[in-house]
Amino acid sequence: MEERKRTRLRSGKLVTLEGQFLTECHFQNLAEGGARIRIVTQTAVPDRFWLFDDQYCGALITHVVWRKDADFGVRFAPDANIA
């Protein structure tokens, strides 16, 4: 089982695969394969979207694996990052 690293909250943005801004977010519990995300404003979030990391100015395509209220668990698509 992959071990998750406890991280401070990092800020980011959720964007559709077509490039439409959805909402700002905070994410934590980063692992090589995924993260936990909390959205700032309630909005419909698709199963797949871009997660932009404000700190590192990079982005990853993500796939939602679980949802609970404003929290999401996501997996990162392999080789789907941009910088």
N, C-alpha and C positions, 0 to 999 in steps of 0.2 A: 504494500500500500504506500502511496506517495505521501511524504510528510509535508504538511503545509507550514509555511513560515508565518509567525505572528508579525504583522507589520503595522505601522501607524496608518491611520487613514490617509489615503492619497486621493487627490481630486482628479476628476476626469469628465469626459463627455460621452454620451451615447449618440451614435449617428447611424441612420439606416444604411444598408449596403448601397443604396442609391445616392447617398450623400446628404440626406435631410437630417438636420439637428433634431434630436428628441428631447434630451434633458441633461442637466449636469448630474454628476454622481460622486460618490465616495466609494473606494474599494479597499479591501484588506484581505488577509489570509492568502496571500499570493503563493502560488506554487507554479512549477514549470508548466503545468497543464491547465491552470484555471485560477479563479478568484471568487471572492464574495463581493457583490456589488449592492449598494443601497442608493436608490434614486432620490434626488432632492425634491422633485415635484411629481405628483401622480400623473402618469401618462401611459398610454398603451405602448408596450415594448414588445417588438417582434421576437421570435425565437432566435434569430441571427441578426447581429448588428456589429458595427465597429465600436470598439472601446478605445478612446483616445486618452492617453496618460499625460496629464498636464506637466508633471515633473520631468519626464524624459522626452516629451514631444514626439512620442511614437504612438502607433495604433496597432490593434490586433482584431481580427475577426473572431467573434465569440459566438457560442451556441449555449442557450439557456438549458440547464439540466434540472433545476428546481426553482420554485418561486414561493415566496411567503410574504404577503403584503408588499412593502417597498423593497424587500431584499430578494436577490437573485444569486444563484450559484451558476457560474458559467465555466465552460471549457474553452480553451483557445484552439482555434483551427490550426493544424500543423502548417508551418511555413507561410503564415498569413500576416506577417508583420510588415510595417512600413516605418521608415524613419525620416 
